[in-house]
Amino acid sequence: MGHPIYRVTSVELLGNYRLRVGFDDGSTRDIDLEPVLEGEIYGLLRDRTVFASVEIDPEVHTLVWPNGADFDPAILHDWPEHEAAMRQLAKRWAMAGV
């Protein structure tokens, strides 16, 4: 069974670690990524300059950062459904870095 494929079409910095993300189905989502910025890859995004360097990858159509961090566009699109699980992962990443 397949799932919808979403593509990120726009991104706007809203302040702190919040983004407004637009998708190819015409929807937008405001996402606060601060709670999941932990671990070896995502933790580096706590540097506001690095976080602000977010771009849309032209090939995979998702958000990417120069350090290699990215997010699956389907997770971003359906963030409310995935946020709790992402927060749990971030807690594990934080503990692994201790």
Jmol script that loads the backbone (N, CA, C; Angstrom):
load data "model"
ATOM      1  N   MET A   1       0.846  -1.176   0.000  1.00  0.00           N
ATOM      2  CA  MET A   1       0.000   0.000   0.000  1.00  0.00           C
ATOM      3  C   MET A   1       0.889   1.236   0.000  1.00  0.00           C
ATOM      4  N   GLY A   2       0.649   2.145  -0.907  1.00  0.00           N
ATOM      5  CA  GLY A   2       1.455   3.351  -1.022  1.00  0.00           C
ATOM      6  C   GLY A   2       0.945   4.462  -0.130  1.00  0.00           C
ATOM      7  N   HIS A   3       1.732   5.476  -0.048  1.00  0.00           N
ATOM      8  CA  HIS A   3       1.329   6.677   0.677  1.00  0.00           C
ATOM      9  C   HIS A   3       1.588   7.872  -0.234  1.00  0.00           C
ATOM     10  N   PRO A   4       0.878   8.961   0.019  1.00  0.00           N
ATOM     11  CA  PRO A   4       1.066  10.134  -0.841  1.00  0.00           C
ATOM     12  C   PRO A   4       2.508  10.643  -0.810  1.00  0.00           C
ATOM     13  N   ILE A   5       2.952  11.125  -1.937  1.00  0.00           N
ATOM     14  CA  ILE A   5       4.271  11.729  -2.047  1.00  0.00           C
ATOM     15  C   ILE A   5       4.075  13.241  -2.064  1.00  0.00           C
ATOM     16  N   TYR A   6       4.702  13.917  -1.136  1.00  0.00           N
ATOM     17  CA  TYR A   6       4.591  15.373  -1.062  1.00  0.00           C
ATOM     18  C   TYR A   6       5.928  15.997  -1.426  1.00  0.00           C
ATOM     19  N   ARG A   7       5.858  17.181  -1.976  1.00  0.00           N
ATOM     20  CA  ARG A   7       7.052  17.944  -2.303  1.00  0.00           C
ATOM     21  C   ARG A   7       6.943  19.305  -1.643  1.00  0.00           C
ATOM     22  N   VAL A   8       8.037  19.723  -1.040  1.00  0.00           N
ATOM     23  CA  VAL A   8       8.086  21.051  -0.450  1.00  0.00           C
ATOM     24  C   VAL A   8       8.300  22.052  -1.578  1.00  0.00           C
ATOM     25  N   THR A   9       7.478  23.098  -1.596  1.00  0.00           N
ATOM     26  CA  THR A   9       7.576  24.110  -2.644  1.00  0.00           C
ATOM     27  C   THR A   9       8.024  25.468  -2.118  1.00  0.00           C
ATOM     28  N   SER A  10       7.909  25.672  -0.801  1.00  0.00           N
ATOM     29  CA  SER A  10       8.342  26.952  -0.231  1.00  0.00           C
ATOM     30  C   SER A  10       8.679  26.770   1.242  1.00  0.00           C
ATOM     31  N   VAL A  11       9.538  27.677   1.728  1.00  0.00           N
ATOM     32  CA  VAL A  11       9.865  27.699   3.148  1.00  0.00           C
ATOM     33  C   VAL A  11      10.099  29.144   3.553  1.00  0.00           C
ATOM     34  N   GLU A  12       9.592  29.483   4.712  1.00  0.00           N
ATOM     35  CA  GLU A  12       9.729  30.832   5.257  1.00  0.00           C
ATOM     36  C   GLU A  12      10.108  30.727   6.727  1.00  0.00           C
ATOM     37  N   LEU A  13      11.141  31.471   7.123  1.00  0.00           N
ATOM     38  CA  LEU A  13      11.527  31.518   8.532  1.00  0.00           C
ATOM     39  C   LEU A  13      10.528  32.393   9.274  1.00  0.00           C
ATOM     40  N   LEU A  14       9.973  31.865  10.378  1.00  0.00           N
ATOM     41  CA  LEU A  14       8.995  32.607  11.158  1.00  0.00           C
ATOM     42  C   LEU A  14       9.588  33.157  12.451  1.00  0.00           C
ATOM     43  N   GLY A  15      10.812  32.801  12.764  1.00  0.00           N
ATOM     44  CA  GLY A  15      11.433  33.226  14.015  1.00  0.00           C
ATOM     45  C   GLY A  15      11.717  32.025  14.883  1.00  0.00           C
ATOM     46  N   ASN A  16      12.719  32.201  15.754  1.00  0.00           N
ATOM     47  CA  ASN A  16      13.205  31.092  16.578  1.00  0.00           C
ATOM     48  C   ASN A  16      13.478  29.896  15.678  1.00  0.00           C
ATOM     49  N   TYR A  17      12.852  28.784  15.927  1.00  0.00           N
ATOM     50  CA  TYR A  17      13.086  27.585  15.116  1.00  0.00           C
ATOM     51  C   TYR A  17      11.802  27.173  14.405  1.00  0.00           C
ATOM     52  N   ARG A  18      11.006  28.160  14.058  1.00  0.00           N
ATOM     53  CA  ARG A  18       9.729  27.903  13.396  1.00  0.00           C
ATOM     54  C   ARG A  18       9.818  28.219  11.905  1.00  0.00           C
ATOM     55  N   LEU A  19       9.171  27.354  11.133  1.00  0.00           N
ATOM     56  CA  LEU A  19       9.147  27.502   9.686  1.00  0.00           C
ATOM     57  C   LEU A  19       7.716  27.402   9.181  1.00  0.00           C
ATOM     58  N   ARG A  20       7.430  28.123   8.126  1.00  0.00           N
ATOM     59  CA  ARG A  20       6.187  27.924   7.373  1.00  0.00           C
ATOM     60  C   ARG A  20       6.597  27.197   6.102  1.00  0.00           C
ATOM     61  N   VAL A  21       6.045  25.996   5.938  1.00  0.00           N
ATOM     62  CA  VAL A  21       6.428  25.133   4.825  1.00  0.00           C
ATOM     63  C   VAL A  21       5.228  24.967   3.892  1.00  0.00           C
ATOM     64  N   GLY A  22       5.460  25.212   2.595  1.00  0.00           N
ATOM     65  CA  GLY A  22       4.424  25.031   1.581  1.00  0.00           C
ATOM     66  C   GLY A  22       4.660  23.736   0.817  1.00  0.00           C
ATOM     67  N   PHE A  23       3.571  23.115   0.398  1.00  0.00           N
ATOM     68  CA  PHE A  23       3.635  21.819  -0.283  1.00  0.00           C
ATOM     69  C   PHE A  23       2.941  21.874  -1.643  1.00  0.00           C
ATOM     70  N   ASP A  24       3.265  20.907  -2.478  1.00  0.00           N
ATOM     71  CA  ASP A  24       2.739  20.886  -3.836  1.00  0.00           C
ATOM     72  C   ASP A  24       1.241  20.614  -3.917  1.00  0.00           C
ATOM     73  N   ASP A  25       0.608  20.243  -2.821  1.00  0.00           N
ATOM     74  CA  ASP A  25      -0.849  20.065  -2.827  1.00  0.00           C
ATOM     75  C   ASP A  25      -1.570  21.354  -2.431  1.00  0.00           C
ATOM     76  N   GLY A  26      -0.797  22.445  -2.283  1.00  0.00           N
ATOM     77  CA  GLY A  26      -1.370  23.741  -1.942  1.00  0.00           C
ATOM     78  C   GLY A  26      -1.477  24.019  -0.455  1.00  0.00           C
ATOM     79  N   SER A  27      -1.164  23.046   0.377  1.00  0.00           N
ATOM     80  CA  SER A  27      -1.252  23.243   1.821  1.00  0.00           C
ATOM     81  C   SER A  27       0.014  23.897   2.364  1.00  0.00           C
ATOM     82  N   THR A  28      -0.111  24.497   3.538  1.00  0.00           N
ATOM     83  CA  THR A  28       1.041  25.030   4.261  1.00  0.00           C
ATOM     84  C   THR A  28       0.963  24.536   5.692  1.00  0.00           C
ATOM     85  N   ARG A  29       2.109  24.490   6.330  1.00  0.00           N
ATOM     86  CA  ARG A  29       2.162  24.038   7.711  1.00  0.00           C
ATOM     87  C   ARG A  29       3.192  24.884   8.435  1.00  0.00           C
ATOM     88  N   ASP A  30       2.812  25.416   9.602  1.00  0.00           N
ATOM     89  CA  ASP A  30       3.756  26.097  10.484  1.00  0.00           C
ATOM     90  C   ASP A  30       4.301  25.057  11.451  1.00  0.00           C
ATOM     91  N   ILE A  31       5.624  24.923  11.481  1.00  0.00           N
ATOM     92  CA  ILE A  31       6.257  23.863  12.260  1.00  0.00           C
ATOM     93  C   ILE A  31       7.317  24.467  13.164  1.00  0.00           C
ATOM     94  N   ASP A  32       7.249  24.122  14.438  1.00  0.00           N
ATOM     95  CA  ASP A  32       8.278  24.502  15.406  1.00  0.00           C
ATOM     96  C   ASP A  32       9.205  23.306  15.565  1.00  0.00           C
ATOM     97  N   LEU A  33      10.410  23.409  15.032  1.00  0.00           N
ATOM     98  CA  LEU A  33      11.357  22.291  15.074  1.00  0.00           C
ATOM     99  C   LEU A  33      12.218  22.276  16.328  1.00  0.00           C
ATOM    100  N   GLU A  34      12.144  23.318  17.153  1.00  0.00           N
ATOM    101  CA  GLU A  34      13.024  23.380  18.317  1.00  0.00           C
ATOM    102  C   GLU A  34      13.016  22.104  19.171  1.00  0.00           C
ATOM    103  N   PRO A  35      11.862  21.498  19.455  1.00  0.00           N
ATOM    104  CA  PRO A  35      11.868  20.307  20.313  1.00  0.00           C
ATOM    105  C   PRO A  35      12.587  19.097  19.731  1.00  0.00           C
ATOM    106  N   VAL A  36      12.866  19.098  18.436  1.00  0.00           N
ATOM    107  CA  VAL A  36      13.524  17.935  17.835  1.00  0.00           C
ATOM    108  C   VAL A  36      14.962  18.212  17.414  1.00  0.00           C
ATOM    109  N   LEU A  37      15.476  19.366  17.757  1.00  0.00           N
ATOM    110  CA  LEU A  37      16.847  19.716  17.370  1.00  0.00           C
ATOM    111  C   LEU A  37      17.830  19.187  18.398  1.00  0.00           C
ATOM    112  N   GLU A  38      18.064  17.908  18.319  1.00  0.00           N
ATOM    113  CA  GLU A  38      18.987  17.196  19.206  1.00  0.00           C
ATOM    114  C   GLU A  38      19.828  16.246  18.376  1.00  0.00           C
ATOM    115  N   GLY A  39      20.862  15.745  18.970  1.00  0.00           N
ATOM    116  CA  GLY A  39      21.672  14.730  18.327  1.00  0.00           C
ATOM    117  C   GLY A  39      22.740  15.303  17.419  1.00  0.00           C
ATOM    118  N   GLU A  40      23.452  14.393  16.803  1.00  0.00           N
ATOM    119  CA  GLU A  40      24.618  14.725  15.993  1.00  0.00           C
ATOM    120  C   GLU A  40      24.285  15.587  14.776  1.00  0.00           C
ATOM    121  N   ILE A  41      23.190  15.305  14.120  1.00  0.00           N
ATOM    122  CA  ILE A  41      22.817  16.054  12.908  1.00  0.00           C
ATOM    123  C   ILE A  41      21.911  17.232  13.229  1.00  0.00           C
ATOM    124  N   TYR A  42      20.777  16.969  13.850  1.00  0.00           N
ATOM    125  CA  TYR A  42      19.803  18.030  14.097  1.00  0.00           C
ATOM    126  C   TYR A  42      20.241  18.997  15.191  1.00  0.00           C
ATOM    127  N   GLY A  43      21.067  18.551  16.122  1.00  0.00           N
ATOM    128  CA  GLY A  43      21.544  19.426  17.198  1.00  0.00           C
ATOM    129  C   GLY A  43      22.319  20.624  16.666  1.00  0.00           C
ATOM    130  N   LEU A  44      23.011  20.452  15.564  1.00  0.00           N
ATOM    131  CA  LEU A  44      23.771  21.550  14.968  1.00  0.00           C
ATOM    132  C   LEU A  44      22.868  22.680  14.480  1.00  0.00           C
ATOM    133  N   LEU A  45      21.594  22.364  14.256  1.00  0.00           N
ATOM    134  CA  LEU A  45      20.653  23.382  13.778  1.00  0.00           C
ATOM    135  C   LEU A  45      20.239  24.350  14.883  1.00  0.00           C
ATOM    136  N   ARG A  46      20.642  24.088  16.119  1.00  0.00           N
ATOM    137  CA  ARG A  46      20.362  25.032  17.209  1.00  0.00           C
ATOM    138  C   ARG A  46      21.140  26.335  17.011  1.00  0.00           C
ATOM    139  N   ASP A  47      22.197  26.277  16.253  1.00  0.00           N
ATOM    140  CA  ASP A  47      22.896  27.505  15.863  1.00  0.00           C
ATOM    141  C   ASP A  47      21.961  28.224  14.897  1.00  0.00           C
ATOM    142  N   ARG A  48      21.484  29.390  15.299  1.00  0.00           N
ATOM    143  CA  ARG A  48      20.463  30.095  14.512  1.00  0.00           C
ATOM    144  C   ARG A  48      20.933  30.425  13.095  1.00  0.00           C
ATOM    145  N   THR A  49      22.222  30.669  12.929  1.00  0.00           N
ATOM    146  CA  THR A  49      22.744  30.946  11.590  1.00  0.00           C
ATOM    147  C   THR A  49      22.623  29.712  10.714  1.00  0.00           C
ATOM    148  N   VAL A  50      22.943  28.560  11.269  1.00  0.00           N
ATOM    149  CA  VAL A  50      22.816  27.310  10.519  1.00  0.00           C
ATOM    150  C   VAL A  50      21.347  27.038  10.222  1.00  0.00           C
ATOM    151  N   PHE A  51      20.491  27.190  11.229  1.00  0.00           N
ATOM    152  CA  PHE A  51      19.060  26.944  11.024  1.00  0.00           C
ATOM    153  C   PHE A  51      18.510  27.828   9.901  1.00  0.00           C
ATOM    154  N   ALA A  52      18.930  29.082   9.902  1.00  0.00           N
ATOM    155  CA  ALA A  52      18.432  30.046   8.902  1.00  0.00           C
ATOM    156  C   ALA A  52      18.927  29.744   7.489  1.00  0.00           C
ATOM    157  N   SER A  53      19.883  28.840   7.351  1.00  0.00           N
ATOM    158  CA  SER A  53      20.411  28.504   6.031  1.00  0.00           C
ATOM    159  C   SER A  53      19.587  27.419   5.333  1.00  0.00           C
ATOM    160  N   VAL A  54      18.408  27.134   5.852  1.00  0.00           N
ATOM    161  CA  VAL A  54      17.528  26.117   5.261  1.00  0.00           C
ATOM    162  C   VAL A  54      17.242  26.439   3.798  1.00  0.00           C
ATOM    163  N   GLU A  55      17.212  25.390   2.991  1.00  0.00           N
ATOM    164  CA  GLU A  55      16.898  25.505   1.567  1.00  0.00           C
ATOM    165  C   GLU A  55      16.004  24.347   1.167  1.00  0.00           C
ATOM    166  N   ILE A  56      15.445  24.446  -0.016  1.00  0.00           N
ATOM    167  CA  ILE A  56      14.679  23.346  -0.594  1.00  0.00           C
ATOM    168  C   ILE A  56      15.581  22.627  -1.586  1.00  0.00           C
ATOM    169  N   ASP A  57      15.775  21.354  -1.373  1.00  0.00           N
ATOM    170  CA  ASP A  57      16.586  20.574  -2.297  1.00  0.00           C
ATOM    171  C   ASP A  57      15.805  20.424  -3.605  1.00  0.00           C
ATOM    172  N   PRO A  58      16.407  20.812  -4.739  1.00  0.00           N
ATOM    173  CA  PRO A  58      15.680  20.778  -6.012  1.00  0.00           C
ATOM    174  C   PRO A  58      15.422  19.367  -6.545  1.00  0.00           C
ATOM    175  N   GLU A  59      16.131  18.380  -6.031  1.00  0.00           N
ATOM    176  CA  GLU A  59      15.928  17.013  -6.509  1.00  0.00           C
ATOM    177  C   GLU A  59      14.912  16.246  -5.683  1.00  0.00           C
ATOM    178  N   VAL A  60      15.029  16.321  -4.348  1.00  0.00           N
ATOM    179  CA  VAL A  60      14.131  15.540  -3.495  1.00  0.00           C
ATOM    180  C   VAL A  60      12.994  16.375  -2.918  1.00  0.00           C
ATOM    181  N   HIS A  61      13.026  17.689  -3.158  1.00  0.00           N
ATOM    182  CA  HIS A  61      11.928  18.585  -2.791  1.00  0.00           C
ATOM    183  C   HIS A  61      11.584  18.532  -1.306  1.00  0.00           C
ATOM    184  N   THR A  62      12.608  18.641  -0.486  1.00  0.00           N
ATOM    185  CA  THR A  62      12.402  18.745   0.946  1.00  0.00           C
ATOM    186  C   THR A  62      13.375  19.760   1.513  1.00  0.00           C
ATOM    187  N   LEU A  63      13.235  20.034   2.812  1.00  0.00           N
ATOM    188  CA  LEU A  63      14.113  20.988   3.469  1.00  0.00           C
ATOM    189  C   LEU A  63      15.455  20.345   3.746  1.00  0.00           C
ATOM    190  N   VAL A  64      16.513  21.091   3.469  1.00  0.00           N
ATOM    191  CA  VAL A  64      17.871  20.612   3.719  1.00  0.00           C
ATOM    192  C   VAL A  64      18.707  21.745   4.304  1.00  0.00           C
ATOM    193  N   TRP A  65      19.755  21.357   5.022  1.00  0.00           N
ATOM    194  CA  TRP A  65      20.703  22.301   5.598  1.00  0.00           C
ATOM    195  C   TRP A  65      22.106  21.898   5.164  1.00  0.00           C
ATOM    196  N   PRO A  66      23.044  22.835   5.188  1.00  0.00           N
ATOM    197  CA  PRO A  66      24.408  22.545   4.722  1.00  0.00           C
ATOM    198  C   PRO A  66      25.104  21.412   5.472  1.00  0.00           C
ATOM    199  N   ASN A  67      24.708  21.129   6.701  1.00  0.00           N
ATOM    200  CA  ASN A  67      25.363  20.066   7.472  1.00  0.00           C
ATOM    201  C   ASN A  67      24.815  18.677   7.143  1.00  0.00           C
ATOM    202  N   GLY A  68      23.881  18.592   6.192  1.00  0.00           N
ATOM    203  CA  GLY A  68      23.325  17.297   5.797  1.00  0.00           C
ATOM    204  C   GLY A  68      21.995  16.975   6.443  1.00  0.00           C
ATOM    205  N   ALA A  69      21.518  17.793   7.356  1.00  0.00           N
ATOM    206  CA  ALA A  69      20.218  17.550   7.985  1.00  0.00           C
ATOM    207  C   ALA A  69      19.106  17.740   6.960  1.00  0.00           C
ATOM    208  N   ASP A  70      18.087  16.912   7.065  1.00  0.00           N
ATOM    209  CA  ASP A  70      16.894  17.054   6.237  1.00  0.00           C
ATOM    210  C   ASP A  70      15.728  16.376   6.946  1.00  0.00           C
ATOM    211  N   PHE A  71      14.543  16.582   6.424  1.00  0.00           N
ATOM    212  CA  PHE A  71      13.341  15.953   6.953  1.00  0.00           C
ATOM    213  C   PHE A  71      12.543  15.393   5.789  1.00  0.00           C
ATOM    214  N   ASP A  72      11.952  14.226   5.992  1.00  0.00           N
ATOM    215  CA  ASP A  72      11.082  13.624   4.993  1.00  0.00           C
ATOM    216  C   ASP A  72       9.908  14.577   4.760  1.00  0.00           C
ATOM    217  N   PRO A  73       9.609  14.934   3.503  1.00  0.00           N
ATOM    218  CA  PRO A  73       8.510  15.866   3.257  1.00  0.00           C
ATOM    219  C   PRO A  73       7.155  15.345   3.735  1.00  0.00           C
ATOM    220  N   ALA A  74       6.956  14.032   3.750  1.00  0.00           N
ATOM    221  CA  ALA A  74       5.690  13.479   4.246  1.00  0.00           C
ATOM    222  C   ALA A  74       5.547  13.720   5.747  1.00  0.00           C
ATOM    223  N   ILE A  75       6.648  13.634   6.483  1.00  0.00           N
ATOM    224  CA  ILE A  75       6.605  13.917   7.924  1.00  0.00           C
ATOM    225  C   ILE A  75       6.302  15.388   8.149  1.00  0.00           C
ATOM    226  N   LEU A  76       6.924  16.259   7.380  1.00  0.00           N
ATOM    227  CA  LEU A  76       6.646  17.688   7.507  1.00  0.00           C
ATOM    228  C   LEU A  76       5.187  17.988   7.175  1.00  0.00           C
ATOM    229  N   HIS A  77       4.692  17.395   6.103  1.00  0.00           N
ATOM    230  CA  HIS A  77       3.312  17.626   5.666  1.00  0.00           C
ATOM    231  C   HIS A  77       2.312  17.229   6.746  1.00  0.00           C
ATOM    232  N   ASP A  78       2.570  16.097   7.390  1.00  0.00           N
ATOM    233  CA  ASP A  78       1.660  15.563   8.399  1.00  0.00           C
ATOM    234  C   ASP A  78       2.252  15.710   9.801  1.00  0.00           C
ATOM    235  N   TRP A  79       2.931  16.822  10.049  1.00  0.00           N
ATOM    236  CA  TRP A  79       3.657  17.052  11.292  1.00  0.00           C
ATOM    237  C   TRP A  79       2.842  16.740  12.555  1.00  0.00           C
ATOM    238  N   PRO A  80       1.590  17.168  12.673  1.00  0.00           N
ATOM    239  CA  PRO A  80       0.858  16.868  13.911  1.00  0.00           C
ATOM    240  C   PRO A  80       0.774  15.370  14.226  1.00  0.00           C
ATOM    241  N   GLU A  81       0.749  14.545  13.201  1.00  0.00           N
ATOM    242  CA  GLU A  81       0.691  13.096  13.394  1.00  0.00           C
ATOM    243  C   GLU A  81       2.048  12.516  13.797  1.00  0.00           C
ATOM    244  N   HIS A  82       3.132  13.195  13.472  1.00  0.00           N
ATOM    245  CA  HIS A  82       4.477  12.663  13.691  1.00  0.00           C
ATOM    246  C   HIS A  82       5.251  13.384  14.796  1.00  0.00           C
ATOM    247  N   GLU A  83       4.747  14.512  15.254  1.00  0.00           N
ATOM    248  CA  GLU A  83       5.510  15.333  16.194  1.00  0.00           C
ATOM    249  C   GLU A  83       5.876  14.587  17.470  1.00  0.00           C
ATOM    250  N   ALA A  84       4.958  13.863  18.069  1.00  0.00           N
ATOM    251  CA  ALA A  84       5.251  13.151  19.322  1.00  0.00           C
ATOM    252  C   ALA A  84       6.368  12.126  19.123  1.00  0.00           C
ATOM    253  N   ALA A  85       6.309  11.388  18.036  1.00  0.00           N
ATOM    254  CA  ALA A  85       7.347  10.388  17.763  1.00  0.00           C
ATOM    255  C   ALA A  85       8.690  11.063  17.514  1.00  0.00           C
ATOM    256  N   MET A  86       8.690  12.190  16.818  1.00  0.00           N
ATOM    257  CA  MET A  86       9.931  12.923  16.566  1.00  0.00           C
ATOM    258  C   MET A  86      10.512  13.458  17.876  1.00  0.00           C
ATOM    259  N   ARG A  87       9.658  13.921  18.778  1.00  0.00           N
ATOM    260  CA  ARG A  87      10.144  14.391  20.084  1.00  0.00           C
ATOM    261  C   ARG A  87      10.774  13.244  20.874  1.00  0.00           C
ATOM    262  N   GLN A  88      10.169  12.066  20.803  1.00  0.00           N
ATOM    263  CA  GLN A  88      10.728  10.900  21.487  1.00  0.00           C
ATOM    264  C   GLN A  88      12.096  10.539  20.909  1.00  0.00           C
ATOM    265  N   LEU A  89      12.213  10.571  19.586  1.00  0.00           N
ATOM    266  CA  LEU A  89      13.504  10.313  18.954  1.00  0.00           C
ATOM    267  C   LEU A  89      14.540  11.334  19.411  1.00  0.00           C
ATOM    268  N   ALA A  90      14.143  12.598  19.484  1.00  0.00           N
ATOM    269  CA  ALA A  90      15.064  13.658  19.900  1.00  0.00           C
ATOM    270  C   ALA A  90      15.561  13.414  21.321  1.00  0.00           C
ATOM    271  N   LYS A  91      14.700  12.926  22.190  1.00  0.00           N
ATOM    272  CA  LYS A  91      15.124  12.609  23.566  1.00  0.00           C
ATOM    273  C   LYS A  91      16.183  11.513  23.555  1.00  0.00           C
ATOM    274  N   ARG A  92      15.988  10.509  22.703  1.00  0.00           N
ATOM    275  CA  ARG A  92      16.979   9.434  22.601  1.00  0.00           C
ATOM    276  C   ARG A  92      18.297   9.951  22.032  1.00  0.00           C
ATOM    277  N   TRP A  93      18.202  10.838  21.022  1.00  0.00           N
ATOM    278  CA  TRP A  93      19.418  11.405  20.443  1.00  0.00           C
ATOM    279  C   TRP A  93      20.171  12.220  21.486  1.00  0.00           C
ATOM    280  N   ALA A  94      19.434  12.970  22.304  1.00  0.00           N
ATOM    281  CA  ALA A  94      20.063  13.783  23.351  1.00  0.00           C
ATOM    282  C   ALA A  94      20.755  12.902  24.372  1.00  0.00           C
ATOM    283  N   MET A  95      20.107  11.802  24.752  1.00  0.00           N
ATOM    284  CA  MET A  95      20.687  10.878  25.734  1.00  0.00           C
ATOM    285  C   MET A  95      21.936  10.189  25.172  1.00  0.00           C
ATOM    286  N   ALA A  96      21.921   9.885  23.885  1.00  0.00           N
ATOM    287  CA  ALA A  96      23.066   9.218  23.256  1.00  0.00           C
ATOM    288  C   ALA A  96      24.286  10.140  23.210  1.00  0.00           C
ATOM    289  N   GLY A  97      24.030  11.436  23.216  1.00  0.00           N
ATOM    290  CA  GLY A  97      25.121  12.407  23.155  1.00  0.00           C
ATOM    291  C   GLY A  97      25.713  12.745  24.506  1.00  0.00           C
ATOM    292  N   VAL A  98      25.100  12.205  25.567  1.00  0.00           N
ATOM    293  CA  VAL A  98      25.578  12.516  26.929  1.00  0.00           C
ATOM    294  C   VAL A  98      26.875  11.823  27.211  1.00  0.00           C
TER     295      VAL A  98
END
end "model"
wireframe off; spacefill off
backbone 0.3
color backbone group
